[in-house]
């Protein structure tokens, strides 16, 4: 069973990686580290690494900071390697080797190499490649993982690099967003997607065409979701039901107060009204989410792959055979082309469960781009990002391809000729450059642009938990999430039959000490703000 994106570490020896991270922070890229990484890889993992193709991650504090490579900071752009998740499409491959390669070389003298990892391998292989000190200049990860990434020595501070090499990017990227990737005064990554963020991960992206077909117009409650799934199963037995168990949108519905995730792997949540840190897996909201999902399994509305292949939820949705997936503002428009390639009449719409509840801005974004210590050319990585954001033309070139060949502009709207993915829009989204397709209603655009207008700002915005003092407890807790709680959360293992035994293990793993440390750091953060 694969866990969530954050806890998919089944094949990785986390303690070995932590040893490597500690070595990295003390002097890092040396022969001992390579030997440790080699031992890790030799334990049956070499084949997995070789068959993968691409990924990316965040940055970390250490004595051997980016300044250690003076030639890369002051020299020509040269060559960079980007670790990237997903599958390289035929047109994107052609684009990278030709038009893209020519333009980036001409504009900034840079050669960009892409290393791809399929989504079902990305999280495990990324850990392995970073531990092995592979020469990666830029990689992607979730912003919520930043503290863990930093403490494992998987990312270097890039504060000075951003100041030196990203002047154009910072013209269209609010500087306060960098606070979401700042630890102890140092920036450790670029929160790369700049757009509306309130209720991030709390939304549902659903098949509106099927919703309307079965006589429904809205999804506001878990009961609405269940009714939708039942009706579509009766009308279209050939379809496969939901693509995702959407535990965060369901948590929004069931929570008594806003619960904001404040540590990696969904371990700890902040009650916005109480100011208290809770263990998510001990909240009443978790219990209700688990019980709802167990009911969906019992009624035959969920399939086992939602648990056993959780990380493939977005890929499932894009097959055109599924009903919904966890959403974000704009996601419906980002993936509609891929969905329609399999279901031509598909319509997608984003729904917010419990719309009457307050919306909160809890993060600087969901994505982060990081530079590991093994990077040969960190300045080149920053130059590439600066170039991408230096003009709307470069932005569209990376997201949509070649104008006139892959897309056309109709005023301020875009018409996609090629519907294959280029650089993921969700990873690089920028509100200042973002364009919408011609068939997107103006009402939708107006809602998107004003989505955050009445949102509340979380008191934890900018808070980054440092797990160093409870690293062992966090490792043990994460292992329990993988082996016990992930299956309870998805409903695969019924709550009533499995929870008490899992909770006893959680207590023995040190959850109370862990939560107390998060509370202590959060209280210090709030005091410093005042």
N, C-alpha and C positions, 0 to 999 in steps of 0.2 A: 504494500500500500504506500503510495506516494503522499506526502503531507503537503502543506501549503508551500507557496514560493519561498517563504522565509525559513521553514523548517525542513526543507528537502535536503537532508544531509545523510541519508541512509548509508551511503557508500563511502563516507568521508570520516577519517579518524580525527575528530575535532581536537582532541588533546594534542595530537602531533602537530596539527595546524597552528594551535596556540603556541607551542614551543617554537615553531618556525617564525610566528609573528613576533614573539619576544626577541628572538635572535635578530630579526629584521630591525626592531626598534633600537637595538644596541649597536648594530654595525652591519647588520642585515644581510647584504648580498655577498655571501661568502661560501667557502667550500663546505663548511659544516651544514649550512642550510640546504645546499644542493644534495648532500648525502642523505639528510633526513627526508627531503622530498622524494629522493630516489627510492628510499625504503617504502614510502607510502605508495608510490606508483607501482613498485614491483609486486605488491600484494594483490595482483589480479586486476589492476586498474589501467595498465598500459593500453590495452586494447580499446577501452572506452575513450581514453584521451585521444588516441589516433583517429578514431572514427568520427569524432566530433568535428563541428565546424563553426566556431565564432562565439564571442560573448563580451561582457564589459562590467565595470564596478566602480568603487568609490575611493576616497583618500584617507591618509592616517598620519598621526604625529610621530616623529622620530628624530633622532639626532642627525641621521644621514638624510637631511631634507633635500628638496629639489635643487638647492643651490650647489649640491655636491657635483653636479655635472655642468660645469661652466660652459663647455663647448656647445651643449644643447641649448643653453639659455641665450647665448649670444650669437650662435652660428646661424646658418641658413636653415630653412624649414626642413629640408632633407626628406626623411621617410618616417612614417608612423604606422603602427599596427593597431587596429581596433578590434576588440573582441565583441561579437555581436550575436544576439539571440535570434533564432528562427531559421527559415529555409531560404536560400538565395534563389530568387526566381530567374527564369531565363533572360528576361529583358533587363532586370537589374544587373545581372552579371555582365551583359553586353555593355550596358551604360557605364558601369564601373571601369571596365577595361578600355573604353573608348572615350566618349564625350566627357565623362566626369574626370577621368585621368588626365586628359588633355587640358581641361579648363583649370583644374587645381594646380597642375604643374605650371601653366602659363601665369596664373594669377599670383601664386605665393611660392612657387618652386617646390611643391610638396608632392610626394608619392604616398598614396593611402592604400594600405593593405588591409583587407577584411578577413578575419578568421571567424567562421560561422559555427555555432553550436545549435542543434535542434532544441526546441523548447523543452522536450522531455528529458534532455541531457544537460541543459544549460546550467542549472544551479549546482549540481554535483561537479560537473567538469570545470566550471569556473573556480570552485574552491581548489580543485586539484591543480589547475594551471597556475593559479596565484601562489599556491604553496610550493610548486615546483620552480617558481621564479621565472616563468616563461616571459619572454620579452614582449610585453603588452604595454601600449602607451595610453590607451583609453578603454574603459569598459563601463557598461551600464549595470545598475542595480536599483533596488527600491530604496527610496530615501529613508524609510523607517529602519533600514538595516545599518545606517551609517555608524552608530556607536560601536556596534559589533565589528564592523569592517575596520574601523580605526584601531580598536583594541587588538585585533588580530594582525595588525601591521600590513593590511592589504591596500592601503592608500596613503599617499603622502600629502602634506599640506601644500596648497597651491595659491595661497594668498598673494604672494608677490608675482607669480606667473599671471594671474588674472589681471593684476594692476598693469603689468608690463605689456602683455600680449593680447588683451581683450578689450581695447577701447571702443571698438565698434559694437561689440556685443553688449557692452554695458549701457550703450545709448538706448537700446530697446529692451533692456532687461533690468527691472527695478533692483537696485542694490540691496534693498532690505530682504529680498528673496535669498540672498546669500547667507543671511543669518540662520536660515533653516539648515544650512550645511556647515555651520561654524561651531567648533569645539575649542574651548579655552583660547578664544581669540583668533584661531586659525581656521581658514576655509579649507575643507577637505573634499569638496566636490561641487559640481555645478548642478543645482536643481533645475534641470534642463527644460522642463515644460512650464511655460508661463501662460496661464489662462485662469479661468474661474476655478476655484478649488473648494468652495463650501460644499459640504456633504460628499467630499471625495470618498469613493469606495462605498457610499451608502445608496447608490442609485441602481436601478434595474434597467438594462437594455433589453427590450423585448420585441417580438414579432408583432407589430401593430396590425398587419394584414390578417394574421390568423386571429388576433384578438377581436377584430371587427367581424370576421367571418362567423365566429361562434356567438355573436350578439353581445359582446362586451366592449366597453369604451375606456376603462381606466383600471389601474392596478394601484390600490392604496393600502391594502392589508394582506397578510399572509393568506387569509381565506380567499381573497381575489386570485392570488397566484394559484392556489389549489384548484379552484373552480376552472380557471383558464386551462390548466394542465389536463384536468379531467375531460373537459369539453373537446379539446383538440385531440386527445387520445381516442375519443369516440368517433370524431369526424375524420381523423387521419391516422389510422393505426400504423401506417408506414413511417411516421415521424417518430423521433426518439425522446421526446419530452424535453425537460430543462437541460441546459448545458452546464449548470452551475448551481450549487446549493446556497449561494449568495448569503453567507452568514453575517456579513457586515450590514447589508440593508435590513436583514431581519433583526439584527441587534438594535438598529435604530428604532424599529417599531416597538420592540419589547422593553427597551430601557426606560427606567423611571426618571433618570436625568441623563443629559448628554454624556456619553462615555467616549472619551478620546484616548486612542492608543498612544502610549508614551514610552514603550520599550519594544525592542525587536521581537518578532515572532508572536505578536499579539498576546504576550504574557500579562502585561499590566495595563490598566486603563485608569484614566483620571475622571472622577465625577466632577463635572464643571461647576455645579452648584455647591457641592459639599467641600470641594478642594481636597478630597481624599483619594488616595491611590488604592485601587482594588486589584485583586487577582481576577482576571477576566473569567477564568474557568470556575470561579466560585460565586459569580454573580447570578442573580435570578434571570437576567437576560440570556445568559448562556444556557441555562436549563431550558428555557422556553424555546430558544432556537433549536436545541438538540431534540426536544420533544416534537416540535413541528416537523423537522426533517425526518425523524423516525417515522412519523405518520405518513409522510410522503413515500417513504420506502414501503411501508406496510400496504399502502394503497396501490403499489406498483407504478408510481409516477416518477420515481427516481431509478436510474440504472446504476449498477455497481461501479461503472467507470467514473462517476462523479467523485467517488472516494478513492478508488485505486489509481486513477489517472487525473487527479485534481488539477495539476498544473496545465493540462491541455484544454482547459475550459474555453479559452478564446478560440482555439483551433476548432473545437467542436461546434461552437456557435457559427463559425464561418462556413460550415458544410451545408448550411441551409436546412438541416434536419432537426434543429433544436429551437426551443421557445424563448429562452432568456439566458442572460449572463450578467454578472456584476458589471455595472456601467460607470461612466464618468461623463462629465459634461463634454459633449462633442464626440463621444465614442461611437454613437449610432451612425454619424456621418462618416467616420473614419473607416468603419468596417463594412458599410453597406455594399460597396463595390464587390468585395470578396463574397459576401453572402449571396448577392444577385448572380454571381457567376455560377452558383449552384441552384439558386431558387430565384429565377428572373423576376417574379412578381413580388418579391419580399419588400416589406416596409418595416423600418425599425423606428422605435420611439423610446425615449428615456422617461422612466417613471420614478417618482419619489414616494416610498412608503411613508405613512404618517406625515403627509404634507403640512399638517397643522402644527407640527413641532418646529422649534427653532432650527435654523440652519447655522452651522458653525464652520468657520475657516480654521482648520486645525493643522495645516502644514503648508510649507512653501511649494508643494507639489508632490506628486507621487514618484517622480523619477530623479535619479542622480547619476551624473557621469563622473567617473573617478580616474585618477592616475596612480597606478601602483608604483612601488619602489623599484620594481624591475624595469620600468619604462626606460628605453634608450633615448627617447626624444620627447620629454614632457613639454618643452616649449613648442614643439611642432604640433602636439595635440591641442594646445591652447590656440595656436595660430589657425588650425583647422576650424575650431569652433567659432573663432572671431570672424573668419572668412564666411562661414555659413550664415552668420547673423549680420553680416556687413551690409546687406541690401535685400530688398524683397525679391529681386531677381535670383540671387544666390539661394535664398531660402526656398523659393519655388523650384529651382533647379534640383535641389537635393530631395525635396519631398515628392515632386511630380515628374521630374525628368526634363526632357528637352521640349521647349515650347514649339508648337507646330508639329511635333512628332508624337509626343507622349501626352500632351495636354494643350488646350487653347484657352485664352482668356477672353471672356465676354464681359467687357467693362470690368467690374470688380468681382466677377464670378469666374469660377474655373470649370471647364469641361474636360473630364478625363478621357483621353483617347485610349491610353493603356491603363488598365485597372490593376495591374500588378503592383505590389508594394515596392517602393524605393526606400529611402531612409524613412523609418516610421514617423508619421506625423505626431503621434501621441508622445513620442520620446523627445521631439525637438519643438513642439508646438510653441508658437510665440503670438500672443494676442495682437501685437502690432502688425504682424505680417499675415496673419491667418486669413484665408479666403474660403468661401463656401461654394458648393456646386450650384449650378443654375437652377436646379429643381428644388433647392432648399427654400422653404417659405421664409419671407422676411420676418414673420412673426417668430419663427424659431431663432433666427439670428438676433433679433432684438432681445429675446429671452436669454440667449447665451451671453450676450455682451453685458447684460444687467444682472446676471445671476447672483453675483456677490453683493449687490447693492444693499440689501437689507439683512445681510448675514452678520452674526456675532463673531467676534474674534476670540478664539480659544485662549485661555490664560497660559496654555502650554506651548503656544506658537513660538518657536525658536528654542524650546527646551530639548536638549539632546542628552539622553541618559548615558552615563559612563559606567559600564558593567564590570570594570576591573576588580572591584572589591567583592563581587559576587559572581565571578566568572564560572567557578566550578558549579555553583548552584544553577546558573543559567544553562550550562551544558546539560546537567541532569534533567532540568525542567524541559528543555527542548527535546530531549530524548523521549520523555514521557508524552509530550504533545504528539510526537511522531507515532509512538507505539500504542497510546491509549486514547488521548483526548481528540485527536483529529477524526478518528472513526466515530467517536461519540458526537462530536460537533456536526458531522455530516449526516448523522442519523443511521449510519451503517451498523453501528453497535448501539442497541437501545439504551437510553439514558438510565432507566430504572434498574436495569440488570448489570450495568457496568460502572456507574459513576462512583459509588462509595469506595470500591477497591482502587479506582484510579485516583481519587482524592487522597486516600491514605498514602499512596506512593508520592503524590505531589507534596504533601506535608513533609514526608521523610526526605524529599529532595531539597528542601529548604525554601519553599515558596514564601513563608512568612518573613524570613530574613531578607529575601530578595525584594519583596514588596516594601519592607521598611526602608531599604536602601534607596529605592526609587522615590519614596515619600520624602526622605531626608534631602535628596538632591533637588527635588521639585520645590520643596519649601525654601531652600537656599536660592534657587532660581527666582522665585517670586519675591523674596526679600531684596535681592539685588536689583530687580526691576523697580521696586519702590524707592 
